Amino acid sequence: MALRDILIYPTPPEQKAKPVAEVDASIRKLCDDMAETMYEANGVGLAAPQLGVLHNVIASTSSSAPPWRASRPRRRAKASSG
């Protein structure tokens, strides 16, 4: 895991974040880095764009729960049979 720099307002992201196509090793590492960075900053939530990473991924926690990390992979539409 590694600490990452958090972008501070008013630094806007260059573009909009994109959905995660597949949760692979790089997304898992991003989630671990986000949790470590969030705890180091004494935060309760962090979004990937706050780190300059344009993926729809968040890390969140509360005082009574372990860290919660999520990404929402985009699902492929099923081909219609008709």
C-alpha positions in Angstrom: 0.0 0.0 0.0 1.1 3.5 -0.6 0.0 7.0 0.5 -1.2 9.2 -2.3 -1.5 13.0 -2.5 -5.0 14.4 -2.1 -6.0 17.2 -4.4 -7.3 20.1 -2.5 -10.1 22.4 -3.7 -10.2 24.4 -6.0 -8.0 22.0 -8.0 -10.6 20.5 -10.4 -10.1 17.2 -12.1 -9.2 17.5 -15.8 -12.1 15.2 -16.9 -15.0 13.3 -15.5 -14.4 10.0 -13.8 -15.2 6.9 -15.8 -16.9 3.6 -14.7 -14.6 0.7 -13.8 -14.7 -1.9 -16.6 -13.2 -4.7 -14.5 -12.0 -5.0 -10.9 -8.5 -6.3 -11.4 -5.2 -6.1 -9.4 -4.7 -2.4 -10.3 -8.1 -1.4 -9.0 -7.6 -3.5 -5.8 -4.3 -1.8 -5.2 -6.0 1.6 -5.8 -8.6 0.7 -3.2 -5.9 -0.3 -0.7 -4.0 2.9 -1.3 -7.2 4.9 -0.9 -8.0 3.4 2.4 -4.5 4.0 3.7 -4.5 7.6 2.5 -7.9 8.2 4.0 -6.9 6.9 7.4 -3.6 8.9 7.3 -5.6 12.1 6.6 -8.1 11.2 9.4 -10.9 11.1 6.9 -14.1 9.1 6.7 -14.4 9.0 2.9 -12.3 9.4 -0.2 -13.1 9.3 -4.0 -10.5 8.3 -6.6 -10.8 11.7 -8.4 -9.6 13.4 -5.2 -6.3 11.5 -5.9 -6.3 12.5 -9.5 -7.5 9.0 -10.6 -10.5 9.2 -12.9 -12.3 6.1 -11.9 -15.6 5.8 -10.1 -14.2 4.3 -6.9 -14.7 5.3 -3.3 -13.4 4.3 0.1 -15.5 5.0 3.2 -15.6 4.0 6.9 -17.2 4.8 10.2 -15.9 4.4 13.7 -17.7 1.1 14.2 -17.1 -0.6 10.8 -14.1 -1.7 8.8 -13.1 0.2 5.7 -15.6 -0.1 2.8 -14.3 0.2 -0.7 -16.4 0.1 -3.8 -16.2 0.3 -7.5 -19.1 -0.2 -9.8 -18.0 -2.2 -12.8 -20.0 -1.4 -15.9 -22.1 -4.3 -16.9 -22.3 -5.3 -20.6 -25.8 -5.2 -22.1 -27.1 -8.6 -23.1 -27.8 -9.0 -26.8 -31.5 -9.2 -27.5 -32.8 -12.4 -28.9 -35.4 -11.3 -31.3 
